[in-house]
Amino acid sequence: MFEIVINKRVNKFIGSLLNSDKIIGKLKRLKDFKSNERLGLDIARFKGKQKNKYRVRIGEVRFIFEVILNKIFIDVADYRGRVYS
């Protein structure tokens, strides 16, 4: 079981969305994250040097998170066109 740590900026972004309750509920599923199990979410692992980083897609919004020991750090959140730049 993981502890989820959400960046302050990401928390503010989630609060600005209309369906923030639904998004928070889906992000809470990450507590049971395993790299080979997707938990009913669209999760993809980054390639190259960022192998411990993942992307989860919830509708039009993308969340970038990193797994370090028993914590999941959600660092970046934005719409699809802007999150990767």
N, CA, C and O of each residue as an XYZ file, in Angstrom:
340
protein
N       0.850     -1.180      0.000
C       0.000      0.000      0.000
C       0.893      1.239      0.000
O       1.859      1.322      0.759
N       0.564      2.179     -0.844
C       1.352      3.395     -1.002
C       0.688      4.580     -0.325
O      -0.532      4.626     -0.167
N       1.507      5.527      0.068
C       1.017      6.832      0.525
C       1.075      7.757     -0.682
O       2.079      7.787     -1.395
N       0.005      8.511     -0.916
C      -0.053      9.416     -2.055
C       0.256     10.834     -1.580
O      -0.378     11.352     -0.660
N       1.246     11.450     -2.231
C       1.644     12.825     -1.920
C       1.343     13.664     -3.158
O       1.913     13.439     -4.226
N       0.438     14.639     -3.003
C       0.018     15.476     -4.129
C       0.651     16.853     -3.989
O       0.538     17.500     -2.948
N       1.317     17.289     -5.046
C       1.934     18.602     -5.110
C       0.873     19.686     -4.886
O      -0.283     19.518     -5.273
N       1.268     20.782     -4.267
C       0.336     21.878     -3.962
C      -0.299     22.446     -5.235
O      -1.493     22.744     -5.251
N       0.485     22.592     -6.285
C      -0.019     23.121     -7.558
C      -1.019     22.157     -8.190
O      -2.021     22.582     -8.766
N      -0.746     20.866     -8.083
C      -1.655     19.846     -8.626
C      -2.973     19.863     -7.861
O      -4.046     19.753     -8.455
N      -2.890     20.001     -6.552
C      -4.089     20.066     -5.717
C      -4.968     21.250     -6.120
O      -6.190     21.126     -6.190
N      -4.348     22.379     -6.379
C      -5.088     23.576     -6.803
C      -5.733     23.340     -8.175
O      -6.875     23.740     -8.402
N      -5.001     22.689     -9.085
C      -5.532     22.390    -10.414
C      -6.751     21.471    -10.323
O      -7.755     21.700    -10.998
N      -6.663     20.432     -9.491
C      -7.788     19.514     -9.320
C      -9.002     20.258     -8.774
O     -10.126     20.012     -9.211
N      -8.788     21.157     -7.833
C      -9.880     21.935     -7.253
C     -10.587     22.824     -8.258
O     -11.759     23.156     -8.081
N      -9.878     23.216     -9.318
C     -10.473     24.093    -10.326
C     -11.324     23.328    -11.338
O     -12.042     23.944    -12.125
N     -11.254     21.999    -11.329
C     -12.008     21.198    -12.288
C     -13.436     20.944    -11.799
O     -13.689     20.891    -10.595
N     -14.354     20.791    -12.737
C     -15.760     20.574    -12.395
C     -15.984     19.226    -11.717
O     -16.784     19.127    -10.786
N     -15.297     18.204    -12.167
C     -15.502     16.854    -11.635
C     -14.368     16.460    -10.688
O     -13.862     15.340    -10.759
N     -13.975     17.357     -9.821
C     -12.819     17.114     -8.946
C     -13.050     15.936     -7.989
O     -12.102     15.217     -7.671
N     -14.275     15.727     -7.529
C     -14.547     14.598     -6.624
C     -14.287     13.264     -7.314
O     -13.720     12.346     -6.720
N     -14.706     13.166     -8.570
C     -14.501     11.943     -9.349
C     -13.004     11.704     -9.564
O     -12.533     10.572     -9.453
N     -12.269     12.751     -9.864
C     -10.831     12.630    -10.114
C     -10.096     12.216     -8.844
O      -9.222     11.351     -8.893
N     -10.434     12.815     -7.722
C      -9.796     12.464     -6.453
C     -10.073     11.002     -6.110
O      -9.187     10.299     -5.623
N     -11.285     10.548     -6.360
C     -11.624      9.151     -6.121
C     -10.774      8.200     -6.953
O     -10.329      7.162     -6.462
N     -10.552      8.560     -8.215
C      -9.730      7.707     -9.075
C      -8.264      7.756     -8.669
O      -7.575      6.739     -8.730
N      -7.778      8.920     -8.257
C      -6.385      9.014     -7.824
C      -6.137      8.227     -6.538
O      -5.028      7.744     -6.310
N      -7.164      8.096     -5.699
C      -7.018      7.315     -4.466
C      -6.797      5.835     -4.760
O      -6.250      5.111     -3.928
N      -7.221      5.380     -5.945
C      -6.987      3.989     -6.337
C      -5.498      3.676     -6.457
O      -5.096      2.515     -6.376
N      -4.679      4.712     -6.650
C      -3.239      4.509     -6.801
C      -2.589      3.961     -5.534
O      -1.451      3.494     -5.581
N      -3.290      4.010     -4.406
C      -2.728      3.457     -3.167
C      -2.383      1.981     -3.323
O      -1.453      1.488     -2.685
N      -3.128      1.278     -4.166
C      -2.909     -0.151     -4.384
C      -2.115     -0.422     -5.658
O      -2.205     -1.511     -6.224
N      -1.337      0.564     -6.115
C      -0.621      0.484     -7.392
C       0.457     -0.597     -7.380
O       1.211     -0.743     -6.418
N       0.503     -1.340     -8.468
C       1.592     -2.272     -8.759
C       1.950     -2.036    -10.217
O       1.065     -1.804    -11.041
N       3.216     -2.092    -10.543
C       3.637     -1.746    -11.902
C       3.023     -2.638    -12.972
O       2.945     -2.228    -14.131
N       2.592     -3.826    -12.626
C       1.995     -4.716    -13.617
C       0.469     -4.769    -13.536
O      -0.158     -5.529    -14.273
N      -0.128     -3.983    -12.663
C      -1.579     -3.978    -12.475
C      -2.096     -2.562    -12.709
O      -1.517     -1.606    -12.192
N      -3.156     -2.411    -13.464
C      -3.604     -1.079    -13.882
C      -4.768     -0.504    -13.072
O      -5.094      0.667    -13.267
N      -5.399     -1.242    -12.195
C      -6.438     -0.755    -11.282
C      -7.629     -0.118    -11.978
O      -8.317      0.705    -11.374
N      -7.889     -0.467    -13.209
C      -9.000      0.125    -13.939
C      -8.720      1.537    -14.406
O      -9.638      2.252    -14.807
N      -7.456      1.951    -14.360
C      -7.060      3.279    -14.813
C      -6.167      3.145    -16.041
O      -5.556      2.099    -16.258
N      -6.093      4.202    -16.840
C      -5.207      4.229    -18.001
C      -3.839      4.718    -17.530
O      -3.593      5.922    -17.455
N      -2.956      3.778    -17.214
C      -1.631      4.099    -16.684
C      -0.582      3.625    -17.679
O      -0.662      2.511    -18.197
N       0.404      4.482    -17.940
C       1.498      4.120    -18.833
C       2.815      4.518    -18.180
O       2.918      5.556    -17.527
N       3.815      3.671    -18.373
C       5.140      3.931    -17.820
C       5.968      4.717    -18.836
O       5.897      4.456    -20.037
N       6.752      5.679    -18.349
C       7.635      6.429    -19.226
C       8.809      5.556    -19.638
O       9.205      4.645    -18.911
N       9.357      5.839    -20.803
C      10.502      5.091    -21.310
C      11.761      5.938    -21.155
O      11.683      7.143    -20.914
N      12.895      5.312    -21.291
C      14.165      6.026    -21.230
C      14.656      6.225    -19.816
O      14.585      5.311    -18.994
N      15.155      7.415    -19.525
C      15.761      7.706    -18.223
C      14.747      7.834    -17.098
O      15.117      7.763    -15.926
N      13.488      8.020    -17.428
C      12.451      8.256    -16.417
C      11.640      6.987    -16.160
O      10.411      7.037    -16.172
N      12.287      5.874    -15.933
C      11.586      4.594    -15.798
C      10.762      4.469    -14.530
O       9.893      3.600    -14.457
N      11.000      5.302    -13.530
C      10.193      5.231    -12.314
C       9.044      6.231    -12.338
O       8.373      6.432    -11.326
N       8.813      6.862    -13.499
C       7.694      7.797    -13.652
C       6.604      7.167    -14.498
O       6.860      6.383    -15.413
N       5.373      7.541    -14.155
C       4.197      7.022    -14.844
C       3.258      8.162    -15.189
O       3.350      9.260    -14.640
N       2.344      7.870    -16.123
C       1.297      8.817    -16.501
C      -0.036      8.126    -16.290
O      -0.214      6.973    -16.683
N      -0.970      8.828    -15.672
C      -2.327      8.304    -15.558
C      -3.256      9.297    -16.255
O      -3.160     10.507    -16.052
N      -4.151      8.766    -17.073
C      -5.084      9.606    -17.825
C      -6.464      9.447    -17.214
O      -6.967      8.337    -17.042
N      -7.066     10.592    -16.890
C      -8.443     10.625    -16.412
C      -9.165     11.653    -17.272
O      -9.073     12.857    -17.029
N      -9.879     11.169    -18.273
C     -10.537     12.060    -19.226
C      -9.505     12.811    -20.044
O      -8.606     12.201    -20.621
N      -9.625     14.130    -20.098
C      -8.695     14.970    -20.848
C      -7.459     15.337    -20.035
O      -6.521     15.935    -20.564
N      -7.452     14.986    -18.763
C      -6.400     15.415    -17.847
C      -5.364     14.301    -17.689
O      -5.709     13.124    -17.585
N      -4.082     14.696    -17.673
C      -2.988     13.766    -17.455
C      -2.291     14.110    -16.145
O      -2.072     15.280    -15.833
N      -1.948     13.085    -15.391
C      -1.211     13.243    -14.138
C       0.095     12.475    -14.273
O       0.097     11.307    -14.661
N       1.201     13.131    -13.953
C       2.509     12.492    -13.971
C       2.878     12.180    -12.528
O       2.881     13.069    -11.677
N       3.190     10.914    -12.252
C       3.567     10.565    -10.888
C       4.820      9.713    -10.876
O       5.168      9.057    -11.858
N       5.485      9.744     -9.732
C       6.738      9.036     -9.553
C       6.620      8.146     -8.323
O       6.057      8.555     -7.307
N       7.144      6.946     -8.412
C       7.102      6.002     -7.305
C       8.483      5.942     -6.662
O       9.466      5.579     -7.308
N       8.542      6.300     -5.386
C       9.784      6.237     -4.623
C       9.472      5.515     -3.312
O       8.698      5.997     -2.484
N      10.092      4.356     -3.149
C       9.871      3.483     -1.994
C       8.385      3.202     -1.809
O       7.783      2.569     -2.677
N       7.773      3.644     -0.721
C       6.351      3.368     -0.496
C       5.494      4.614     -0.660
O       4.418      4.713     -0.070
N       5.971      5.570     -1.463
C       5.214      6.806     -1.703
C       5.037      7.040     -3.197
O       5.905      6.714     -4.006
N       3.898      7.610     -3.534
C       3.623      8.040     -4.898
C       3.517      9.558     -4.872
O       2.669     10.123     -4.181
N       4.385     10.206     -5.629
C       4.409     11.664     -5.707
C       3.751     12.095     -7.012
O       4.266     11.817     -8.095
N       2.609     12.776     -6.907
C       1.940     13.307     -8.092
C       2.445     14.733     -8.257
O       2.064     15.633     -7.510
N       3.320     14.922     -9.261
C       4.041     16.183     -9.425
C       3.417     17.134    -10.434
O       3.461     18.351    -10.251
N       2.835     16.588    -11.500
C       2.366     17.414    -12.607
C       0.962     16.981    -12.995
O       0.653     15.790    -13.031
N       0.116     17.962    -13.286
C      -1.229     17.686    -13.801
C      -1.621     18.809    -14.745
O      -1.449     19.987    -14.432
N      -2.145     18.437    -15.892
C      -2.613     19.435    -16.851
C      -3.367     18.707    -17.962
O      -3.452     17.479    -17.979
N      -3.902     19.480    -18.870
C      -4.590     18.901    -20.020
C      -3.572     18.295    -20.980
O      -2.395     18.656    -20.960
N      -4.023     17.392    -21.800
C      -3.167     16.589    -22.653
C      -2.162     17.410    -23.457
O      -0.989     17.041    -23.516
N      -2.570     18.473    -24.055
C      -1.692     19.262    -24.915
C      -0.580     19.998    -24.195
O       0.420     20.369    -24.810
N      -0.742     20.213    -22.905
C       0.227     21.030    -22.165
C       1.067     20.258    -21.157
O       2.090     20.768    -20.701
N       0.675     19.074    -20.805
C       1.346     18.375    -19.708
C       2.742     17.898    -20.072
O       3.602     17.828    -19.194
N       2.999     17.569    -21.320
C       4.275     16.988    -21.704
C       5.310     18.033    -22.106
O       6.474     17.686    -22.307
N       4.930     19.276    -22.226
C       5.890     20.304    -22.662
C       6.692     20.876    -21.532
O       7.534     21.747    -21.751
